[in-house]
Amino acid sequence: MAVPKRKVSKARRDKRRSSTWKLELPGMTKCPKCGEFVRTHRVCKSCGYYKGQEVVKVEND
């Protein structure tokens, strides 16, 4: 069975793990109806509109 010959240093280990697995920020756009920031291709949580049509009725407090 294969076994490492030398210990992998913390710096080398962390360099390998650094940028490859980080998540990117999701795409955000402004809702044309209310101006809130919304993730793309999703219903706006503040007004309930998607593509200019009311999809979900939102109760305002």
C-alpha positions, 0 to 999 in steps of 0.5 A: 500500500502506498504511504507518504515518504515525508510529512506534507507541510501546513503551507503546502497543504493549505496552498493546495486547498486555498482557492480551488474549493471556495464558493463564488458569490451568486449572481445578484440583480435588482428587481425591476419592480421594487429595486431589491437585490434578488438572485437571478432567475428567482422570485423576488421575496419582497414583492413576489414578482418574476419576469414582470408577473406576480407569482407569489402574493406577499403580505406587507406589514 
